[in-house]
Amino acid sequence: MKKRFKWIKWNIEHIAKHGVSTKEAESAFKSPAPGYPRRHGDGYILWGKSYLARWLQIGFHREADDRIFIFHARPLTKNERRQIR
C-alpha cells in the first residue's frame, strides 16, 4: 500500500531549512535503517536512506486519516551514520 503524506506550508518550509525536500523525505520511508521507525514521544522517528543516497532523520506522526505528517527532517550526522553500520 502506498504511503500518503500530509504537506502544508509549515512542514514544507521547516524541512527545507535543513536542505530536505518533500520528495526526498518521502523517499526515506522506502529504505529505513534496521529497527526503524521507532516510537518517540507522541510520534515516531525514522532513519532512512533517501533517493539521493543521503541518510535522513524524519520525525512524524500519523493523522486520523492514516496520512503521515512529517514535522522534522534533517540529514544524519556522521556519528549517527556510523551507528547504522
N, C-alpha and C positions, 0 to 999 in steps of 0.2 A: 504494500500500500504506500502510495506516495505521501510524503510528509507535507503538510500545509503550514505555512508561516504567516504570522500577522506582522505586517510592517506599517508603521506610522512614521510621521515626520521625526518624532523624538528619537526612536531607536535607530533609524537610518542615520541621522546626524551623529548620534552618540558613538556608534561603532566606526563611523567614518573618521572620527577624531583619532582613532587608533589605527587608521590605514586599512580598514577592513570593509569590503563591500557586502551588500546583501547576498549577492551570488556566491561570494567566497564563503561567507558564514554558513549559508545553507549547505554548501558542498562538504563542509567539515563533518556533517552528520552521516555522510556515506562511508567515512573511514575513521571511526572512533578508535582511540587507543584502548588497549585491553583494560577492562574494569570500568569503562565509562559508557554512558553517563552515570554520575553519582549524585545522590541526594545531597543538597546543600541548603540548609535553612528551609525557606518556603519554596525553593525551586531546585534546580539541577545545575551541575557543572559538567561540561563535556570537553574533553581534549580530543581534537580530531584534526586530520590532515586534509587541507583544502585542495581544490583542483589546481591551485598554484604551487602545490607541494610545500606549503607552509603549515606548521603546526599551530593551531589556534586554541585558545581557551574561550569557551562560549558559556555564558550564564543565561539560563532560560527558565521559563515555566510554561505549563500547558494551560491554555484558555479553556473555558467551559465547553466550547465547540471543538475541542481537541487540537486547535491550531497551536503552533509553537511560537511563543513570544520571546524573542531574543532581546535581553536588556543589557548585555555586555558581550563584547568580543574583542580580543586582542591577540597578537602573536605570543606564543610561549617564549619565556626567557631561555637562554642557553642552559641554565641549570634545570629548568623544567623539562626541556627536551631530553636531557641526559637521563631523567627518571623513566622515560618511556622505554629505553633500551634494556 
